[in-house]
């Protein structure tokens, strides 16, 4: 059942554009500082951000009124003397965001708090790939989750999808494995939920999650490599994710991979997606008698159970992922590389194989995703959370009436 979006914050006067931009940027910097360092004194925020104490005090009052931060229960004393510094911390008790991730076999719907933690989630196996039906079920699935947490307020919904996703229009331009072209995802999910909806590619969503809540926080440049049925990437520098015209950046499916043997639908041999896809992993596992289905987690379970063929398949795939990461490292030279791939997420030997293939000489820190148990749910929610942390004054409703 559609839900009414929280009302926008009343504005008594419209500031000049420069003032508006400055306020938005300052509020974003302060909220992110509280997320990272809270409970934290306002004076410390001023020192960390370079903003004036008066500006920090003003914005903290505004963010408190919006319900995004609150004063911590225990005041901080400096050297045990003088007036106590009452710290502020993120208020993660009032609001949630919805998250939707559309994969090839199923859709994940989830609710996340403001720290990016998954509160509830559900997987909805596709009954067909018609986009209207898939997105309708996603909206209904979110509604069912919301019914389980009565009284919560949802700021918006993030939708993450593989393939070519135009963030500005909220449209999946092309997703060959789903057979989707020019699907108006934002409109479809918005009509079903009655909430603000934001849409982005899942690799870009994950790099945003890493910079907000994960190990990549504070890194100057980050490469996110997503290896599932879809293989794509995202690159962020100085807290900005590169999207490119119509958000087409990160399309690496047809980059050639040395040593690849799989024939791609494009007619070439060794394209990244053909070689590294979970479909390829599962087909090879079936041919070797390891599994009899299409679930890569079953390959992982067989490896964890000591099946040597499953172990070999996962390690070989991790090495090929490392080879792909090396290609991108040579071009982009990021400070950190984050990989979401089933073997690397859950097995130390696969992570070691990946790192060995990348090679220490390239200089980047290489790690698995910070969200191994909930990577798809976090991807969806991170799309909405990124919007909130970039512009909290516009994204959060007031929790109390504005003074007249």
ABEGO torsion letter per residue (X at the ends): XBBBBBBBBBBABBBBAAAAAAAAAAAAAAAAAAAAAOBBBAAAAAAAAGBBAAAAAAAAAAAAAAGABBBBABBBBBGGBEBBBBBBBBBAAABBBBBBBBBAABBBBBBBBAAGBBABBBBBBBAEABAAAAAAAAAAAAAAAAAABBGBBBAEBBBBBBEBBBAAAGBBABBAAAGBBGBBAAAAAAAAAGBBBBBBBAAAAAAAAAAAABAABGBABBBBBBBBABBBBBBBBGGBBBAEBGGABGBAAABBBBGBABBBAAGBBGBAAAAABAAAAAAAAAAAGABABABAAAAAAAAAAGBAAAAAAAAAAAAAAAAAAAAAAAAAGBABBBBBBAAAAABAAAAAAAAAAAEAAAGBBBBBBABAAAAAAAAAAAAAAAAAAABAAAABBBABBBBX
